[in-house]
Amino acid sequence: MGVVTTGLCLAVPALFLLWFWGRPLLSGRWKTPGWFVATAGLSIVATAVTWFVGAFAGSSMSSAESCRQAGVNYDSAYRAAHWRESSRWFPLHDRCNATHDLVPAWINPALVLLSLLAVLCVGAAVWLAVARRRTEADRVPARRSWTLSVRR
């Protein structure tokens, strides 16, 4: 019962957020800087959630115990030789031995793609804002500067 309740508590806000984000796609109003900024924000949040899923992969705080619970042999000699690998921020790895990693294989590519999506959306928002400002400046007639000319 707890899994269903937790799933509903996560799914209902996620579906509402997805509907709120996708509504401009259906109505054709997605070509605004605000939509791209919102998409970049969602991408940053998804990147953070993905990183936390990868960083805390495994069933416990002990890698040896997590490997045993996953049914994989824990190789302490391999971990001693590659001790920096599990403490890096990117790419995320928590290897039990040379062949098995507790971090799911989709985590690191998702981190790259979501970060790239955020950067591209911010770039598109800036580009649209500058283009909109230029077109508005072209529509407004230029002010005349009144200078006093003296004839000699």
N, C-alpha and C positions, 0 to 999 in steps of 0.2 A: 504494500500500500504506500509506503514511503517513497518508493521509486516513481510511482505514478504521480504522486503529489509534487515531488521535486521536478519531474518532467513537465508537468503542467505549469508550475511556477516559472520555469525557464522558457517554455514554448510560447505561452501567451504573450509576454512582452516582446519576445523575438518576432513573432508573427505580426504583432502590431507595428513594430519598428520596420519590418520588411514591407508591410502594406503602406506605411507612411512614406517610405523611401521609394517604393515602386510606383506610386500613384502618378507622379509627374512623367514617368516613362509611358504610361498608357494615355495620358492627356497631351503629350507632346511638349510639355513645359520643362523638359530636363536640360535645355540648352541655356541654363543660367549659371552664373558663377556660384550661387548659393547651393545648387544641387551638387556641383562638383566638390565644394568644400565639405558638404555633409557626407558625401561618398568617401572623401579622404578621411574624415573623422571616423566613420564606420570601419574603414579599412585599418586605421590605427588601433581601434579597439579590438578588432578581430586579430590583428598581429599580436597584441598583448596577450589576449586569451590563448592564442596558439602557442606563444612562447611559454606561458605558464603550464600549459598541458605538457609540453615537451620537457620543460625544466623539472617538473615534478612527476615525470613518468615513473612507473613502478608502484608497487602496492605499499611500500613503507619507506621510511627515511634511510634505511640501510640497504645499500646496493646488493650486498650478499644475500640478505633475506629476500629481497625482491626477485633476484635471479632464481633462488631456490623455489619461490612460489610460482614463478613462470615455468619451472620445470627445466631450467638450464643450469649447467655447471658453472660455478663461479671460479674464475681463474685469478687468484690473488697475484701471481707473478706477472700476468699480463697487465693487471691494474696498476701494479707498482711500476712497471716499465712505461705505462702511458697515463701517468697520474694527472697530467695537465688537461687531458682530453675531456674529462667529465666536469672540469671547472670553468671551461670557456663559455662565453655568452653566445657565441655563434661559431660554427655549427654546433648544435646540441647533440651530445652523445652521452650515453651512460651504458658502456659496454660491459657485459658479463664476461665475455671472452672475445677471441678474435672474430667470431662469426655471429654473435648475437648482441643486439643493441636493444636496450629497454625503451629507448625513444622511438616512437613509430616513424616509419620511413617517410611519411607525408609531411612531417613537421617542418624540416628545413626548406624544402621547396615552397611550402605554403608561406613561410616567413619571407622568403625572397619575393614571391609574387604579390603578397599583400603589401609589402613595403614599396615595391615598384608601383603598384596601383595607387597608393597614397601619394607618391611623388608626382605621378602623371596627372592625377586629379587636381592637385594643387597647381601644377603648371597650366592645366586647361582652364582652371578658374581664373588665374592671373591673366592668361591670354584673352579670355572672354571679357574680363573686366576692362582691360586695356582697349580691346576692339570696340566695346560698347562706348567707352569714353571718347574714343576718336570719332566714332560716327556721330555722337551727340555734339561734339565740337564742330564737326563739319556742317551740321544742320543749323547751328546758331550763326547768324551773320556776324562777321567781325566788326568790332567797334571801330568807329573812325576816330583817329587821333587828330584832334584839332590843333594844328600848329599855326602860329602866327607867322605869316610870311610878310616880309617887308620888301617893297620894290624900291629900287634905287634908280 
